[in-house]
Amino acid sequence: MIRFILNRLVTLAGLLFLLSVITFWVNVRIYGIDLKGQALPEYAKYMQNLLSLNLGTSDITGQPVTDLISGTLPSTLGLLLSSFIIALITGTVCGSTAALTLDRKTSTVITDVSIFVSSVPVFLISVFLIIAVSLSVAAIPSSDELSYFYDVPDITGIKLIDILLMDSDMKEEILVNCLLHLVLPAITISVLPAAELTRITRNSLRNVMRQHYMQAALSRGWSIFYIVLFHGLRNALPEIFVRLPVLINIYFTAIVIAEFVFNWPGTGNLLITAAQDRDRPVIMGIFLFTAAVLLTVNSVFSLLARFTRPEITEQAK
């Protein structure tokens, strides 16, 4: 186990080093820096800036890139958390239903729908929701994370948490307004991960339900809900952990598009705006930050899968 952890840490360190080399080379090419045989000193200076979280300054606003990312990141995290909860509940319920009704039409319908939904671009999903929901139900907004006439103190940066922490007679009204703003972007981002999680849960739970101990539990007359919740899903989790990096990559792609379409003040919207303005330091900073987070999160989930069921990760190799 210790050897596996060390191998993962070494691999992660190597990938992060390779990432820093690539971004350094891209910066040299973009800005036409003449190294004049000083490649190593310049790279050392670049690494020193990275380790001190100095990602440069915006060409448009003159603000530090780190401040721009940290200022928009809480909004993105709040949206990610909300959409993850929706995807987790939807994917688990639909996947479990498909696994338990394997020889019925219900399983076929759920599987076919999840495959179809996985092929629909996020942009089309967001446009469809705006037309079908926002234009029909005036109470559900299609942009921003809160109405302009509400003032919420910036405590954590995540609006829902800040509203819960604030002391105001209008707390419930503001909370409802925030949740209504969250509906469309959260559903948009959760659609593709929920479809993928449905298929992952279906396949994992189907394999678990075929085990002898699960069949024995069913023969004893135990509640199917109890068996699936406390035995089936628990034993299916390791295999789900192995495939979670796929969901993470889907999330990072979907959130950039959704934030831009719904004008959500997050890091994804900041990236699109920077690309439109050709603000290279901001683009490079967000790319470097996102890549580092993805590599780290993927390694963490690999470790979790190894801790829970070592044989699953060995089979996945």
Secondary structure, 3 states (H helix, E strand, C coil): CHHHHHHHHHHHHHHHHHHHHHHHHHHHHHHCCCCCCCHHHHHHHHHHHHHCCCCCECCCCCCEHHHHHHHHHHHHHHHHHHHHHHHHHHHHHHHHHHHHCCCCHHHHHHHHHHHHHHCCCHHHHHHHHHHHHHCCCCCCCCCCCCCCCCCCCCCCCCHHHHHHHCCCCCHHHHHHHHHHHHHHHHHHHHHHHHHHHHHHHHHHHHHHHCCHHHHHHHHCCCCHHHHHHHHHHHHHHHHHHHHHHHHHHHHHHHHHHHHHHCCCCCHHHHHHHHHHHCCHHHHHHHHHHHHHHHHHHHHHHHHHHHHHCHHHHHHHC
